[in-house]
Amino acid sequence: MMDEIDRKIVAATQEGLPLVKRPYHAIAEGLDLTAAQVMTRLERMIANGIIRRIGVVPNHYALGLAANGMTVWDLDDGAARELGRKVGHLDYVSHCYLRPRHRPVWPYNLFAMVHGQTRDEVEEKAARIAELVGPACYARDILYSTRILKKTGLRIAA
């Protein structure tokens, strides 16, 4: 359960952490708390499932990565979990996850987001993934982003 202080912390962070060297200290100062209190409460909210995670949400276009492709893979079910771990650990994959197929329309069960400056760069990275997954892959494709979607997390009123 969230109390009034938890709600204030969420309200203070829901637009993102301050871009300063010590963001939790800056939040604490604005709420008349200590940084330790802010961090402890955030950790508790994560542990209790109130907050799923705290992470970076970069604007890839602003970073010069104009080609953003969700690579999709139809992998052998017996190998998908282990291969998904390997793909997810590649330094050029920002996120990777398994999802159920919806045949006959959608045969893919592994998704891996790849970013690059050009589509050729994304395709080269996808080719490296194809080498990694090898014969366990029956089909693959790349779905390119055409616009930025607004990414937001938990929103509550202060």
C-alpha positions in Angstrom: 0.0 0.0 0.0 1.2 3.5 -0.8 1.1 6.3 1.8 1.2 10.0 1.2 5.0 10.2 1.1 5.2 7.3 -1.5 2.7 9.2 -3.7 4.8 12.3 -3.5 7.9 10.4 -4.5 6.1 8.8 -7.4 4.7 12.2 -8.5 8.2 13.7 -8.2 9.7 11.0 -10.4 7.0 10.2 -12.9 8.3 12.6 -15.5 11.8 11.1 -15.1 14.6 11.5 -12.7 16.4 14.8 -12.6 19.5 14.9 -14.9 21.9 15.7 -12.1 24.8 13.8 -10.5 22.7 12.7 -7.5 19.1 12.5 -8.6 17.7 10.9 -5.5 19.3 13.6 -3.4 17.6 16.3 -5.6 14.2 14.5 -5.2 14.7 14.2 -1.4 15.5 17.9 -1.1 12.3 18.9 -2.9 10.3 16.7 -0.6 12.0 17.5 2.7 13.3 13.9 3.0 16.7 12.3 3.0 18.1 10.6 -0.1 18.2 7.3 2.0 14.4 7.6 2.7 13.7 8.2 -1.0 15.8 5.2 -2.1 14.5 2.9 0.6 10.9 3.8 -0.3 11.5 3.3 -4.0 13.2 -0.1 -3.3 10.2 -1.1 -1.2 7.7 -0.1 -3.9 9.6 -2.1 -6.4 9.8 -5.1 -4.1 6.0 -4.8 -3.5 5.2 -4.5 -7.2 3.9 -0.9 -7.0 6.8 0.1 -9.3 8.0 -2.4 -11.8 11.4 -0.9 -12.4 13.4 2.2 -12.7 15.3 2.4 -16.0 16.6 4.6 -18.8 14.2 5.3 -21.7 16.4 6.9 -24.4 15.2 8.8 -27.4 17.1 6.8 -30.0 16.5 9.3 -32.7 18.1 12.1 -30.6 21.1 9.8 -30.2 21.5 9.5 -33.9 19.9 6.0 -34.2 17.3 6.7 -36.8 16.9 3.0 -37.9 15.2 1.1 -35.1 14.0 -2.4 -35.9 12.2 -5.0 -33.9 13.7 -8.2 -35.1 11.3 -11.1 -34.8 12.3 -14.7 -34.8 10.5 -18.1 -35.2 12.7 -20.2 -33.0 12.4 -23.9 -32.1 10.5 -24.0 -28.8 13.1 -26.2 -27.1 15.9 -23.7 -27.8 14.0 -20.4 -27.6 14.6 -19.7 -23.9 18.4 -20.3 -24.0 18.9 -18.5 -27.4 16.7 -15.6 -26.1 19.1 -15.2 -23.2 22.1 -15.1 -25.6 20.4 -12.6 -27.9 19.4 -10.4 -25.0 23.0 -10.2 -23.8 24.2 -8.8 -27.1 25.4 -5.2 -26.7 23.3 -3.9 -29.6 20.0 -5.4 -28.4 18.2 -3.0 -26.1 15.5 -5.4 -25.1 14.6 -9.0 -25.9 11.6 -11.2 -24.8 9.7 -14.3 -25.6 6.0 -14.1 -26.6 3.4 -16.7 -27.7 2.9 -17.2 -31.4 -0.5 -16.6 -33.1 -0.4 -18.9 -36.1 -1.0 -18.9 -38.9 -0.8 -15.1 -38.9 2.1 -14.6 -36.5 4.8 -17.3 -36.3 7.3 -15.4 -34.2 8.1 -16.2 -30.6 11.3 -14.1 -29.9 11.5 -10.3 -30.2 14.8 -8.4 -30.1 15.0 -4.6 -30.5 18.0 -3.5 -32.5 19.1 0.1 -33.2 21.4 1.6 -35.8 22.2 4.7 -37.7 21.0 3.1 -40.9 18.8 0.2 -41.9 21.9 -1.5 -43.4 23.4 -1.4 -39.9 20.3 -2.9 -38.3 20.3 -5.6 -41.0 24.0 -6.4 -40.3 23.2 -6.8 -36.6 20.1 -9.0 -37.5 22.4 -11.2 -39.6 24.7 -11.6 -36.6 21.7 -12.7 -34.5 20.8 -15.2 -37.3 24.3 -16.7 -37.1 23.9 -17.0 -33.3 20.5 -18.7 -33.4 21.5 -20.9 -36.4 19.3 -23.8 -37.5 16.9 -23.3 -34.5 15.5 -20.4 -36.5 12.7 -21.2 -39.0 11.9 -17.6 -40.1 12.7 -14.0 -39.2 11.8 -10.5 -40.1 12.5 -6.9 -39.1 9.7 -4.5 -38.3 11.1 -0.9 -38.5 9.8 2.0 -36.4 8.3 4.8 -38.4 7.7 7.2 -35.6 8.3 7.7 -31.9 5.6 6.6 -29.6 5.2 8.3 -26.3 6.7 6.2 -23.5 5.3 6.7 -20.1 5.2 4.9 -16.8 3.1 5.2 -13.7 1.1 8.4 -13.5 -0.6 9.6 -10.4 -1.8 13.0 -9.1 0.4 14.6 -6.5 
